[in-house]
Amino acid sequence: MTRPGSKDNVVIRTEGLSKTYQLGKQEVKALSELTFTIPRNEFVAIMGPSGSGKSTLLNLLGCLDTPTAGEYYLNGKLASSMSENELADIRNKEIGFIFQVFNLLPRASAFRNVELPLIYSGTHKREREERTRRALEMVEMKDRMNHRPTELSGGERQRVAIARALVNEPSILLADEPTGNLDSRTGREILNLFHKLHDQGNTIIVVTHDKDVALQAQRIIHIKDGQIEREERR
């Protein structure tokens, strides 16, 4: 049996993770020496004000950007040692992205939007369709799978976006302000869905500036001026 917090149980590990941007002659340090681990099946919130570095951190965790210094391990693999093709494969198969803007194709049905990552990964059609239906069932959107985004409410569109993130059965879900464009009631529904997914074994990281959203997590990592200010366990 794997012990909670043991090395084999760690999905994410960072050591001295830093990111500096060059803006003309000026260097802007977005992140400075962040070290933390996230075990499998933990629900974590990364919280901080605008400009604190949390979006930069999300991009690094999602292998959308590379650190200036430090190391990032995803499922025990050092991200900086991977080729562009390996990183693209990880983004497609091991990480599910959920954004504040739903990023759905407006002319495609909910089914086709969710199916798209499987098409990119070369999954056989029969398996593709089975997994797409299963992902839509998980977010309670099976009855709306043939509707286009314009025919769905904001909450329904976010559910479709979550199904798309789940369809490749990733080891981790990264959510960037997932309730930011939703009213409070619909936002609560989406957070309840996150709890359901967490109970089913998903590792979830939510980046937010909203305290009510952060309080849903088991642990809150507070970011300020590019550094970890403190951690809070619930």
C-alpha positions in Angstrom: 0.0 0.0 0.0 1.3 3.5 -0.9 1.5 5.8 2.1 -0.1 9.3 1.8 2.7 11.8 1.0 5.1 9.1 0.0 7.3 9.6 -3.1 5.3 7.1 -5.1 2.1 9.0 -4.2 3.3 12.4 -5.3 1.8 13.8 -8.6 3.5 17.2 -8.6 6.8 18.1 -7.0 8.6 21.4 -7.4 12.0 22.4 -6.1 13.1 26.0 -6.2 10.7 26.8 -9.1 11.3 30.3 -10.5 10.2 32.3 -13.5 11.6 35.6 -14.7 10.4 37.5 -17.8 12.5 39.9 -19.8 10.6 43.0 -20.6 13.0 45.1 -22.7 15.9 45.8 -20.4 13.9 45.1 -17.3 13.7 41.7 -15.6 10.3 40.8 -13.9 10.5 38.0 -11.4 7.0 36.3 -11.6 7.9 33.4 -9.3 10.7 32.9 -6.9 11.9 29.5 -5.5 8.6 27.7 -5.0 9.0 24.3 -3.4 6.0 22.1 -2.7 4.5 18.7 -3.4 0.9 17.7 -4.2 0.0 14.0 -3.5 -2.4 12.0 -5.7 -6.1 12.7 -5.1 -5.5 16.0 -3.2 -7.8 18.9 -3.8 -5.6 22.0 -3.7 -6.4 25.7 -4.2 -3.7 28.2 -5.2 -4.9 31.6 -4.1 -3.5 35.1 -4.5 -4.4 38.5 -5.8 -4.0 39.6 -9.4 -0.3 39.8 -10.3 0.8 37.4 -7.5 2.1 34.8 -10.0 -0.6 32.2 -9.7 -1.4 32.2 -13.4 2.4 31.8 -14.2 2.5 28.9 -11.8 -0.5 27.3 -13.5 1.3 27.6 -16.9 4.4 25.9 -15.5 2.3 23.1 -13.8 0.5 22.5 -17.1 3.7 22.4 -19.1 2.6 25.4 -21.1 5.7 27.3 -20.1 9.2 26.4 -18.8 10.8 27.7 -15.5 13.8 30.0 -15.5 15.3 28.0 -12.6 14.4 25.1 -10.4 12.8 21.8 -11.2 9.3 20.5 -11.9 8.4 16.8 -11.7 5.1 15.5 -12.9 4.4 11.9 -11.9 8.1 11.5 -11.2 9.2 12.8 -14.6 11.4 15.9 -14.8 9.6 18.3 -17.2 12.8 20.1 -18.4 14.3 16.8 -19.6 11.4 16.1 -22.0 11.2 16.9 -25.7 8.5 19.1 -27.2 6.7 16.0 -28.5 6.8 14.4 -25.0 5.5 17.6 -23.4 2.6 17.8 -25.9 1.8 14.2 -25.2 1.7 15.0 -21.4 -0.5 18.0 -22.0 -2.9 15.9 -24.0 -3.0 12.8 -21.8 -1.9 13.5 -18.3 -3.3 17.0 -17.6 -6.9 18.2 -18.0 -7.3 22.0 -18.4 -10.4 23.9 -17.3 -10.5 27.6 -17.9 -12.6 30.6 -16.9 -13.3 31.0 -20.7 -14.8 27.7 -21.8 -12.9 27.6 -25.1 -15.5 25.4 -26.9 -15.9 25.3 -30.6 -19.2 27.2 -31.2 -20.3 25.2 -34.3 -19.6 21.8 -32.8 -21.9 19.8 -30.5 -21.1 19.1 -26.9 -20.2 15.6 -27.9 -17.7 16.7 -30.6 -16.1 19.3 -28.3 -15.4 16.6 -25.7 -14.3 14.1 -28.3 -11.6 16.4 -29.8 -8.7 15.5 -27.5 -9.2 11.9 -28.3 -9.0 12.7 -32.0 -5.7 14.5 -31.4 -4.4 11.5 -29.5 -5.3 9.0 -32.3 -7.9 7.0 -30.3 -9.9 4.5 -32.3 -13.4 5.7 -33.2 -15.3 3.1 -31.1 -13.3 3.7 -28.0 -13.4 7.5 -28.6 -17.2 7.5 -28.7 -17.5 5.3 -25.5 -15.1 7.5 -23.6 -16.8 10.7 -24.7 -20.2 9.5 -23.6 -18.8 8.4 -20.3 -17.1 11.8 -19.7 -20.4 13.5 -20.5 -22.3 11.2 -18.1 -19.8 12.1 -15.3 -20.8 15.8 -15.6 -24.5 15.0 -16.0 -24.6 16.3 -19.6 -25.5 13.1 -21.5 -29.0 14.4 -22.4 -27.5 17.6 -23.9 -24.6 16.0 -25.8 -26.0 17.0 -29.2 -26.5 20.7 -28.4 -24.1 23.4 -29.5 -22.5 25.7 -26.9 -24.9 28.5 -28.0 -27.8 26.3 -27.0 -26.4 25.7 -23.5 -26.3 27.8 -20.3 -23.0 29.0 -18.9 -23.0 26.3 -16.3 -23.7 23.6 -18.9 -20.9 24.9 -21.1 -18.5 24.7 -18.1 -19.7 21.1 -17.6 -18.9 20.3 -21.2 -15.4 21.9 -20.7 -14.9 19.8 -17.6 -15.9 16.6 -19.6 -13.4 17.5 -22.3 -10.7 17.8 -19.6 -11.7 14.4 -18.2 -12.0 12.5 -21.4 -8.3 11.4 -21.6 -8.5 10.3 -18.0 -5.7 12.7 -16.9 -3.7 12.3 -13.6 -4.4 15.9 -12.7 -7.1 18.6 -13.4 -5.9 22.2 -13.5 -8.7 24.8 -13.2 -8.1 28.5 -13.8 -10.9 30.6 -12.1 -13.4 27.9 -13.2 -16.4 29.8 -11.7 -15.3 33.3 -12.7 -17.8 33.7 -15.5 -20.7 32.1 -13.6 -23.4 33.3 -11.3 -23.1 32.3 -7.7 -25.7 29.4 -7.9 -24.1 27.9 -11.0 -20.7 28.4 -9.5 -21.7 26.3 -6.5 -22.9 23.6 -8.8 -19.5 23.5 -10.6 -17.7 23.3 -7.2 -20.0 20.5 -6.1 -19.0 18.7 -9.3 -15.4 19.2 -8.4 -16.1 17.5 -5.0 -17.7 14.6 -6.8 -14.7 14.2 -9.2 -12.3 14.4 -6.2 -14.3 11.7 -4.4 -13.9 9.6 -7.5 -10.1 9.9 -7.3 -9.1 12.9 -9.3 -6.3 15.2 -8.3 -7.6 18.8 -8.6 -5.7 22.1 -8.5 -7.8 25.3 -8.6 -6.2 28.7 -9.2 -8.4 31.4 -7.8 -8.5 34.8 -6.1 -12.0 34.0 -4.6 -11.8 33.0 -1.0 -15.1 31.1 -1.1 -13.8 28.9 -4.0 -10.4 28.3 -2.2 -12.2 27.2 1.0 -13.6 24.2 -0.9 -10.1 22.7 -1.1 -8.3 20.5 1.4 -5.3 22.7 1.2 -4.7 26.4 0.2 -1.4 27.6 -1.0 -1.3 31.3 -0.7 0.9 33.1 -3.3 2.1 36.7 -2.9 4.6 38.6 -5.0 5.7 35.3 -6.6 6.4 33.5 -3.4 4.6 31.1 -1.1 3.3 33.2 1.7 1.8 30.4 3.7 -0.1 27.2 3.4 -3.4 26.4 5.1 -4.9 22.9 5.6 -8.5 22.4 6.1 
